[in-house]
Amino acid sequence: MTRRLVLTADDLGRDGPTSAAIAELAAEGAITATTAIVVSPFARGAVDAVRAAGLEPRLHATLSSERGVPPWHPLTSGRSLGDADDASLPEDARRVGERAEPDEVAAELAAQLDRLRALGARPAAIDSHAGTLYGLTGRSFLPEALALCAREGLGLRLPRSLAPYLAAGGGRPTEVSAEVAHAHARAVEAADASGVPIPDAMITNRRDASDLGGYPALFDEARRMLADLPEGTSELFLHPAPGGAVAGDAGIVRSWELRLLRDPAFLAAIHAEGFELVAGWGS
């Protein structure tokens, strides 16, 4: 078998500077995929820009807002999705798992997919902003996501193996509850049964700036994660943004991730591991 890698820049549409940086990465050929937050007011221009560079963004299913930007609002009127004061998506992603109703989540996912297609994109897969589909913030909405993917012929960012993702972080691998592990195994079985393509593994940086200490540590962590990936098609997703686009520690890490994607030594490390860079995972 061959090791293939989808190199993804997440959060297209989050804000203007982030979207511009991702569009530049696409034009430079530094990424093979991106994901779009269609509930953001920056989505239209951002999608146009990356499509002009030859990438078809996939849906970044968004059920929570994010600190540092004006709150996003759901495209549907599901009462369980929005905060009571202004009906915006909650800033704390844990509120999604606590409050959201599955039928209203399903309707919102379909509406966001329709919005992305209305922007001219032809997405091949979906994933989850802040992990809200996966049960990482409470209730899992993987059944609703899988039903949409099966109906629409889409892939889902659901790793067949959790181990590489859980091992990211430079220390002891993260442990998940038996409930989450069971839900993941059932979701993989359901994806296979319904013909929904999923990646064999996925990795991302899960360390903050204070833990990393500097760009060299991020580079070394990325190289270690790549070396540990199995055969088949995996995904490395990062959250690149220019300095100042995102406040605080998170913004520092995002600027390092932008630097990483443009670093010739990082591309050399990918090739040294024997990866073929691809745009997505197949069935």
C-alpha positions as CSV (number, residue, x, y, z in Angstrom):
1,M,0.0,0.0,0.0
2,T,0.9,3.6,-0.4
3,R,0.8,6.3,2.3
4,R,-1.2,9.3,1.2
5,L,-1.7,12.6,3.0
6,V,-4.4,15.2,2.8
7,L,-2.8,18.5,3.9
8,T,-5.7,20.7,5.1
9,A,-6.0,24.3,6.3
10,D,-9.0,24.6,8.5
11,D,-11.2,27.6,9.3
12,L,-11.6,29.3,5.9
13,G,-14.0,32.1,6.4
14,R,-13.3,32.5,10.2
15,D,-12.1,36.1,9.6
16,G,-10.6,38.2,6.8
17,P,-6.9,37.7,7.6
18,T,-7.2,34.0,8.1
19,S,-9.2,33.5,4.9
20,A,-6.7,35.6,2.9
21,A,-3.8,33.5,4.3
22,I,-5.5,30.2,3.4
23,A,-6.3,31.5,-0.1
24,E,-2.6,32.3,-0.5
25,L,-1.6,28.9,0.7
26,A,-4.0,27.4,-1.9
27,A,-2.5,29.6,-4.7
28,E,1.0,28.6,-3.6
29,G,0.1,24.9,-3.7
30,A,1.1,24.6,0.0
31,I,-2.1,22.8,0.9
32,T,-4.3,20.2,-0.8
33,A,-7.6,20.9,1.0
34,T,-9.4,23.4,3.1
35,T,-12.7,23.6,5.1
36,A,-15.2,26.5,5.0
37,I,-17.2,28.0,7.8
38,V,-20.3,29.0,5.8
39,V,-22.1,30.7,8.7
40,S,-19.4,33.4,8.7
41,P,-19.9,36.6,6.7
42,F,-16.5,36.1,5.2
43,A,-17.5,32.8,3.6
44,R,-18.5,34.0,0.1
45,G,-15.3,35.8,-0.7
46,A,-13.1,33.1,0.9
47,V,-14.7,30.3,-1.0
48,D,-14.4,32.2,-4.3
49,A,-10.7,32.8,-3.6
50,V,-9.7,29.2,-2.9
51,R,-11.8,27.9,-5.8
52,A,-9.9,30.3,-8.1
53,A,-6.8,28.6,-6.8
54,G,-8.2,25.1,-7.7
55,L,-9.4,23.8,-4.4
56,E,-13.0,22.8,-3.6
57,P,-13.5,23.5,0.1
58,R,-15.4,21.0,2.2
59,L,-18.0,21.9,4.7
60,H,-16.7,22.8,8.2
61,A,-20.0,22.0,10.0
62,T,-20.3,24.7,12.6
63,L,-22.5,24.4,15.6
64,S,-20.6,26.8,17.9
65,S,-19.3,30.3,17.7
66,E,-15.7,31.3,18.5
67,R,-14.0,33.9,20.7
68,G,-12.5,36.9,19.0
69,V,-15.0,37.2,16.2
70,P,-18.6,38.4,16.1
71,P,-21.0,35.5,17.0
72,W,-22.2,33.3,14.2
73,H,-25.9,32.4,13.8
74,P,-27.4,29.1,12.6
75,L,-29.0,29.1,9.2
76,T,-32.0,27.3,10.6
77,S,-34.4,28.3,13.4
78,G,-33.7,25.3,15.7
79,R,-34.2,26.6,19.2
80,S,-31.7,24.2,20.7
81,L,-28.8,25.5,18.6
82,G,-28.7,29.1,19.7
83,D,-28.1,30.9,23.0
84,A,-31.3,32.4,24.5
85,D,-30.2,36.0,24.4
86,D,-29.6,36.6,20.6
87,A,-30.0,33.1,19.1
88,S,-26.4,33.0,18.1
89,L,-24.4,29.8,18.2
90,P,-22.8,29.4,21.7
91,E,-19.3,30.4,22.2
92,D,-18.7,27.4,24.5
93,A,-18.8,24.3,22.3
94,R,-19.8,22.2,25.3
95,R,-23.2,23.8,25.2
96,V,-23.8,22.1,21.9
97,G,-23.4,18.7,23.4
98,E,-25.5,19.6,26.3
99,R,-28.4,21.3,24.5
100,A,-28.6,20.6,20.8
101,E,-31.4,18.3,19.6
102,P,-30.4,15.7,16.9
103,D,-33.2,16.6,14.5
104,E,-32.3,20.3,14.6
105,V,-28.6,19.5,14.2
106,A,-29.5,17.4,11.1
107,A,-31.5,20.3,9.6
108,E,-28.7,22.7,10.3
109,L,-26.1,20.5,8.7
110,A,-28.2,20.2,5.5
111,A,-28.7,23.9,5.4
112,Q,-25.0,24.6,5.7
113,L,-24.2,22.1,2.9
114,D,-26.8,23.9,0.8
115,R,-25.2,27.2,1.5
116,L,-21.7,26.0,0.5
117,R,-23.1,24.6,-2.7
118,A,-24.9,27.9,-3.3
119,L,-21.5,29.6,-3.1
120,G,-20.5,27.5,-6.1
121,A,-18.5,24.8,-4.3
122,R,-18.7,21.1,-4.9
123,P,-17.7,19.7,-1.5
124,A,-16.6,16.1,-1.3
125,A,-16.7,15.7,2.5
126,I,-17.6,17.4,5.7
127,D,-16.0,17.7,9.2
128,S,-16.7,19.4,12.5
129,H,-15.7,22.8,13.8
130,A,-14.7,22.5,17.4
131,G,-15.4,18.7,17.4
132,T,-19.1,19.2,18.1
133,L,-20.2,16.3,15.8
134,Y,-18.0,13.8,17.5
135,G,-19.2,13.7,21.0
136,L,-16.1,15.5,22.3
137,T,-18.3,18.2,23.8
138,G,-21.1,15.9,25.1
139,R,-23.7,14.2,22.9
140,S,-22.4,12.7,19.6
141,F,-24.1,13.8,16.4
142,L,-22.2,11.3,14.2
143,P,-25.5,9.5,13.2
144,E,-26.9,12.7,11.8
145,A,-23.6,13.5,10.0
146,L,-23.3,10.0,8.6
147,A,-26.9,10.1,7.4
148,L,-26.2,13.4,5.5
149,C,-23.0,12.0,4.0
150,A,-24.6,8.8,2.9
151,R,-27.5,10.7,1.3
152,E,-25.4,13.2,-0.4
153,G,-22.4,11.0,-1.4
154,L,-19.9,12.8,0.9
155,G,-17.0,11.7,2.9
156,L,-16.6,12.4,6.6
157,R,-13.5,13.4,8.7
158,L,-13.8,10.4,11.0
159,P,-10.5,8.5,11.5
160,R,-10.7,4.8,11.2
161,S,-8.0,4.7,13.9
162,L,-8.1,7.1,16.9
163,A,-4.6,6.3,18.0
164,P,-2.5,8.8,15.9
165,Y,-4.8,11.7,16.9
166,L,-4.8,10.8,20.5
167,A,-1.0,10.4,20.6
168,A,-0.6,14.0,19.3
169,G,0.5,16.4,22.0
170,G,4.1,15.4,22.8
171,G,3.3,13.4,25.9
172,R,1.2,10.6,27.1
173,P,-1.5,9.7,24.6
174,T,-4.9,11.1,25.5
175,E,-7.4,8.6,26.8
176,V,-11.0,8.6,25.9
177,S,-13.9,7.2,27.8
178,A,-15.3,3.8,27.0
179,E,-18.5,5.5,25.8
180,V,-16.6,7.7,23.3
181,A,-14.5,4.7,22.1
182,H,-17.7,2.6,21.6
183,A,-19.4,5.4,19.8
184,H,-16.4,5.8,17.5
185,A,-16.3,2.1,16.7
186,R,-20.0,2.1,15.9
187,A,-19.6,5.2,13.7
188,V,-16.8,3.5,11.7
189,E,-18.9,0.5,11.2
190,A,-21.9,2.6,10.1
191,A,-19.7,4.6,7.7
192,D,-18.4,1.4,6.1
193,A,-21.9,-0.1,5.9
194,S,-23.3,3.1,4.2
195,G,-20.3,3.6,1.9
196,V,-19.2,6.9,3.5
197,P,-15.5,7.4,2.8
198,I,-13.4,8.1,5.9
199,P,-9.6,8.7,6.4
200,D,-7.5,5.9,7.9
201,A,-6.0,8.3,10.4
202,M,-5.9,12.0,11.2
203,I,-3.4,14.2,13.1
204,T,-3.2,17.8,14.2
205,N,-1.2,20.0,16.5
206,R,-2.9,19.8,20.0
207,R,-0.2,21.7,21.9
208,D,-0.3,25.4,22.9
209,A,2.4,28.0,22.5
210,S,3.6,27.8,26.1
211,D,3.9,24.0,25.9
212,L,5.7,24.1,22.5
213,G,8.0,26.9,23.4
214,G,8.7,27.9,19.8
215,Y,8.4,27.0,16.2
216,P,11.1,24.3,16.2
217,A,9.1,22.2,18.6
218,L,6.1,22.5,16.4
219,F,8.2,21.4,13.4
220,D,9.6,18.4,15.3
221,E,6.1,17.4,16.6
222,A,4.7,17.5,13.1
223,R,7.5,15.4,11.8
224,R,7.0,12.8,14.6
225,M,3.3,12.6,13.9
226,L,3.9,12.0,10.2
227,A,6.3,9.2,10.9
228,D,3.7,7.4,13.0
229,L,1.0,7.5,10.4
230,P,-0.2,4.1,9.0
231,E,-0.5,3.0,5.4
232,G,-3.5,4.3,3.6
233,T,-4.9,7.8,3.4
234,S,-4.5,10.1,6.4
235,E,-5.1,13.8,7.0
236,L,-3.0,16.4,8.7
237,F,-5.2,19.4,9.5
238,L,-3.8,22.7,10.8
239,H,-5.3,26.1,11.6
240,P,-3.0,28.7,9.9
241,A,-3.4,32.4,10.4
242,P,-1.1,35.4,10.2
243,G,0.1,37.0,13.4
244,G,-2.5,39.2,15.1
245,A,-5.5,37.5,13.4
246,V,-6.3,35.5,16.5
247,A,-5.6,36.8,19.9
248,G,-3.4,35.2,22.6
249,D,-1.7,31.9,22.7
250,A,-3.9,30.4,20.0
251,G,-2.9,33.1,17.6
252,I,0.8,32.4,18.2
253,V,0.3,28.8,17.4
254,R,-1.7,29.6,14.3
255,S,1.1,31.8,13.0
256,W,3.6,29.0,13.6
257,E,1.3,26.6,11.7
258,L,1.2,29.1,8.8
259,R,5.0,29.2,8.8
260,L,5.1,25.4,8.9
261,L,2.9,25.0,5.8
262,R,5.3,27.3,3.9
263,D,8.5,25.7,5.2
264,P,10.4,23.9,2.5
265,A,11.9,21.7,5.1
266,F,8.5,20.5,6.2
267,L,7.6,19.6,2.6
268,A,10.8,17.7,2.4
269,A,9.9,15.8,5.6
270,I,6.6,14.8,4.0
271,H,8.3,13.5,0.9
272,A,11.0,11.8,3.0
273,E,8.3,9.8,4.7
274,G,7.1,8.6,1.2
275,F,3.7,10.4,1.3
276,E,1.8,11.1,-1.9
277,L,-0.1,14.4,-1.3
278,V,-3.8,14.1,-2.3
279,A,-6.9,16.2,-2.1
280,G,-9.1,13.8,-0.2
281,W,-9.7,10.2,0.8
282,G,-11.6,7.7,-1.3
283,S,-13.8,4.8,-0.5
